[in-house]
Amino acid sequence: MEVKDSNGALLNDGDSVTLIKDLKLKGSSQVLKRGTVVKKIRLTDDPAEVDCKIGGSAIVLRTEFLKKV
């Protein structure tokens, strides 16, 4: 299964990515700002989503909002 970011670059476990858009977290007042670097992503069974940790919280991000560093 190939997982690609918003620019079509292949993503792998452990890659670092950057957010390309401000994202509101559901159920929280927290906002993830554009340009935030997320390290050590983990691929999931869904090619459109990746797992990661931001600020100690486990979060699932859509690959359409990510750019490989």
N, C-alpha and C positions, 0 to 999 in steps of 0.2 A: 504494500500500500504506500503510495506517495502522498506526502503532506507538503503543501506549498503555501508560502506566505502571500501577501497581497501583490507582490511583484513577480510571483512565479518561481522564486528560489526554493529549492528543496530544504525542508526542515528535518532535523534529526534530534534524538534524545540528547539533552545536555547543551543544546544551542542557546545563544543569547539573542533576544529579539527586542525591538523597540515598538512602542505603541504609536500608531499614526493618527490617532483620534482620541479626544477626551472621552472617557467611558464612565458612566454612572454605574455603581454596583447596586444590584437589586437588594432590597431589604436593609440598606445602609445609606448613610448620608455621605459616604466617602466617594470621591471622584478620582479616577486614575488619569493623570495628566498626559497629554501628548508628549512624546519624547522620553517617557519613562522606560528605562532599560530593565528587562526581565531576564534573569539568568537561570540556567539549568531547567529548561522546559522539559516536559515529559509528554510524549505522544499518547493519544487515546485510541480507542477502537473507531472513533469517528474522525475521518480525515479533515473535518472542518473545525476541530476543537483541539486545544492543548491544555494540559494541567500545568500549574505553576504556583509558586508562593510569592506573595507580595506583602511585605510588612508582617510576616508571620501567619498570614491567612492563606489557606489553600483556595485557589480560584481557577475556574475554567474560562479560557479566553478563546474567542473565535479567530481563526487564522486570517480572516479578511481584514482584521484591524492590526496585523502584525507585519513588521519588516525585519528581515534577518540582519544582524549587525555584522 
